[in-house]
Amino acid sequence: MDQQQSWSLEAVAQLREMAKERIPVETMSLKLKRPVDQVRTKLGEIGITPTRDSDDDGA
C-alpha cells in the first residue's frame, strides 16, 4: 500500500548534483520531497556516501 515513489532520471541527476555540493541529506530530502531514508538508500544504490548530517563533529 505504501508504494515507494520511483526515481526519475531528473531526480537522480539532482541527487548527484546535491551530493557533489555536499548538501546535507535532510536538505536533499526537502528539495526532492522524499523521506530522508529514501534519499539515503538511493545514494547508497548509486554509490555515493552521503555527507555527515548537520551536527558537525569538527574532529
MOQUI-V7822 format. One record per pair of residues at least 12 apart in sequence whose ideal C-beta (glycine too) atoms are under 8 Angstrom apart, sorted by sequence separation. I is the first residue (numbers start at 0). J is the second residue. D is the distance in Angstrom with one decimal. If there is no record, write none. Layout:
i->{I	I}
j->{J	J}
d->{D	D}
This chain:
i->{14	17	24	24	13	14	13	24	10	14	18	24	24	14	23	25	14	22	23	24	25	4	18	21	23	11	15	23	14	18	15	18	4	14	3	11	6}
j->{27	30	38	39	30	31	31	42	31	38	42	49	50	41	50	52	42	50	51	52	53	33	47	50	52	41	45	53	45	49	47	50	37	47	37	45	41}
d->{6.4	7.0	5.4	5.9	7.2	6.7	6.5	7.4	6.0	7.0	6.4	4.8	7.4	6.2	6.2	6.4	6.8	7.5	7.9	6.4	6.6	6.6	4.8	4.8	5.7	7.2	7.1	5.4	7.5	7.0	7.0	7.6	7.5	7.9	6.7	6.7	6.0}
